Amino acid sequence: MEIYYVICRALSWGLLIGFFLGGFKLMAGRKEYTEKQVRASKLLLAKITGVVKYLTILTLILGLLWCVYFLILGCAVPGQAEYATNMSQLIVSVLTVISIIFAFLEFVRRTDDR
């Protein structure tokens, strides 16, 4: 756990420093892109978002399936109720992260459409 804590702390500092340095760079000036480069990046983002959408749907369906399984397991075998609850919580937390990533990509894609 100590190694995981150090990694999370280092990533947090890296994100904070990168965020503020990126903000300063953004305020300093913008790079101009050609229309061809803008179209190519929008097309790539649309393709990536499409793939991520289907992967998100797949993981949500699989998550629902396994959460129902663990619900039934917890009801049918009372000795396994705590295990089933822990597994369901783990599945839901992973699905939440995946859904947040998908929502962010959709937000970026729709913001670029304006």
PLY file of the C-alpha trace (Angstrom):
ply
format ascii 1.0
element vertex 114
property float x
property float y
property float z
element edge 113
property int vertex1
property int vertex2
end_header
0.00 0.00 0.00
2.91 2.34 0.66
4.04 2.10 -2.97
0.50 2.77 -4.20
0.28 5.82 -1.91
3.58 7.20 -3.22
2.48 6.65 -6.82
-0.86 8.42 -6.21
0.88 11.30 -4.47
3.42 11.67 -7.31
0.68 11.55 -9.95
-1.33 14.16 -8.04
1.64 16.53 -7.87
2.40 15.94 -11.53
-1.20 16.69 -12.50
-1.31 19.87 -10.42
2.00 21.18 -11.76
1.06 20.26 -15.33
-2.36 21.89 -14.97
-0.93 25.20 -13.80
1.95 25.23 -16.30
-0.51 24.38 -19.08
-2.72 27.27 -17.96
0.22 29.68 -18.09
1.14 28.41 -21.55
-2.47 28.83 -22.69
-2.52 32.42 -21.44
0.80 33.15 -23.17
-0.57 32.48 -26.64
-2.39 30.07 -28.86
-0.99 28.10 -31.75
-2.89 28.41 -35.00
-3.88 25.18 -36.73
-4.84 24.72 -40.36
-8.41 23.78 -41.23
-7.16 20.37 -42.38
-5.52 19.68 -39.00
-8.68 20.74 -37.15
-10.87 18.45 -39.28
-8.46 15.53 -38.84
-8.40 15.91 -35.06
-12.21 16.15 -34.88
-12.53 13.02 -37.02
-10.08 11.12 -34.81
-11.89 12.24 -31.66
-15.24 11.16 -33.14
-13.83 7.70 -33.93
-12.32 7.32 -30.47
-15.57 8.45 -28.85
-17.53 5.91 -30.90
-15.28 3.06 -29.79
-15.37 4.19 -26.17
-19.18 4.45 -26.32
-19.54 0.80 -27.33
-16.97 -0.33 -24.77
-18.85 1.65 -22.11
-22.15 0.04 -23.06
-20.51 -3.40 -22.97
-19.02 -2.83 -19.52
-22.29 -1.42 -18.18
-24.20 -4.48 -19.39
-21.59 -6.85 -17.95
-21.61 -4.88 -14.70
-25.39 -5.15 -14.47
-25.21 -8.89 -15.12
-22.61 -9.48 -12.40
-24.25 -7.15 -9.88
-27.49 -9.12 -10.28
-25.50 -12.35 -9.81
-23.93 -11.06 -6.60
-27.32 -9.81 -5.39
-28.77 -13.28 -5.85
-25.66 -14.84 -4.26
-26.02 -12.61 -1.20
-29.70 -13.53 -0.85
-29.29 -17.26 -1.51
-26.15 -17.88 0.54
-26.13 -15.63 3.63
-22.55 -16.60 4.44
-21.43 -15.02 1.17
-23.40 -11.77 1.66
-20.40 -9.67 2.69
-18.32 -10.99 -0.21
-21.18 -10.31 -2.63
-21.59 -6.77 -1.30
-17.87 -6.05 -1.64
-17.77 -7.38 -5.20
-20.84 -5.36 -6.18
-19.31 -2.20 -4.75
-16.10 -2.87 -6.66
-18.00 -3.38 -9.91
-20.03 -0.20 -9.41
-16.92 1.86 -8.65
-15.17 0.61 -11.81
-18.28 1.33 -13.88
-18.46 4.82 -12.40
-14.90 5.58 -13.49
-15.57 4.24 -16.99
-18.75 6.31 -17.25
-16.92 9.45 -16.15
-14.26 8.90 -18.82
-16.95 8.45 -21.46
-18.82 11.56 -20.29
-15.61 13.59 -20.48
-14.92 12.44 -24.05
-18.49 13.27 -25.06
-18.17 16.70 -23.47
-14.95 17.39 -25.37
-16.47 16.18 -28.63
-19.62 18.27 -28.27
-17.66 21.34 -27.17
-15.58 21.07 -30.36
-18.75 20.95 -32.48
-19.69 24.51 -31.52
0 1
1 2
2 3
3 4
4 5
5 6
6 7
7 8
8 9
9 10
10 11
11 12
12 13
13 14
14 15
15 16
16 17
17 18
18 19
19 20
20 21
21 22
22 23
23 24
24 25
25 26
26 27
27 28
28 29
29 30
30 31
31 32
32 33
33 34
34 35
35 36
36 37
37 38
38 39
39 40
40 41
41 42
42 43
43 44
44 45
45 46
46 47
47 48
48 49
49 50
50 51
51 52
52 53
53 54
54 55
55 56
56 57
57 58
58 59
59 60
60 61
61 62
62 63
63 64
64 65
65 66
66 67
67 68
68 69
69 70
70 71
71 72
72 73
73 74
74 75
75 76
76 77
77 78
78 79
79 80
80 81
81 82
82 83
83 84
84 85
85 86
86 87
87 88
88 89
89 90
90 91
91 92
92 93
93 94
94 95
95 96
96 97
97 98
98 99
99 100
100 101
101 102
102 103
103 104
104 105
105 106
106 107
107 108
108 109
109 110
110 111
111 112
112 113
